[in-house]
């Protein structure tokens, strides 16, 4: 538990307030309105998705490996009548049975995991055959000039953003992990620094065995 990790967790809701209001809130609301059954959210952070889960959930399991984040998340659970538990586990090593979830939710998480391919393989393993991965992720820009700036400032962003790799080609990684993407929108994370603005929002379905 690093000092910066504790500071980052303590300030996260505050410095994300403007992007949440401008962009993220409506995407969370639209995506999470559809979830039902057993739901896994990876990297739940301080619980930004909690207000948007509906009554069709049988169980919500939220993983969060960062202890300062997990503590804040747990303190918020009492405000919601959801059958929820928090599990301290990284996305690359999820302690659950194969094909045990109807939905997996990832919002601003795949930029921070140590091994995106391994994390996505775990998600693929855990989803039921007709399950979906719902995602909101900021990614590498399609604009060459901005992508170059993402590369130039990558080292600084990783340190300041507590492990955030803003130049990852996350959409390609999702497809490579054995998913199709029937729903995809591109947006910009307004009220945030330009290098983290390119945003993808959508739903992915299993189409093959994981590579």
Secondary structure as GFF3:
##gff-version 3
##sequence-region A 1 211
A	DSSP	alpha_helix	3	15	.	.	.	ID=ss1
A	DSSP	alpha_helix	17	19	.	.	.	ID=ss2
A	DSSP	pi_helix	20	24	.	.	.	ID=ss3
A	DSSP	alpha_helix	25	32	.	.	.	ID=ss4
A	DSSP	beta_strand	37	41	.	.	.	ID=ss5
A	DSSP	three_ten_helix	50	52	.	.	.	ID=ss6
A	DSSP	beta_strand	57	63	.	.	.	ID=ss7
A	DSSP	alpha_helix	67	76	.	.	.	ID=ss8
A	DSSP	three_ten_helix	77	79	.	.	.	ID=ss9
A	DSSP	beta_strand	84	87	.	.	.	ID=ss10
A	DSSP	beta_strand	101	107	.	.	.	ID=ss11
A	DSSP	alpha_helix	116	126	.	.	.	ID=ss12
A	DSSP	beta_strand	127	138	.	.	.	ID=ss13
A	DSSP	alpha_helix	144	152	.	.	.	ID=ss14
A	DSSP	alpha_helix	154	160	.	.	.	ID=ss15
A	DSSP	alpha_helix	170	176	.	.	.	ID=ss16
A	DSSP	beta_strand	179	188	.	.	.	ID=ss17
A	DSSP	three_ten_helix	194	196	.	.	.	ID=ss18
A	DSSP	beta_strand	198	206	.	.	.	ID=ss19
###
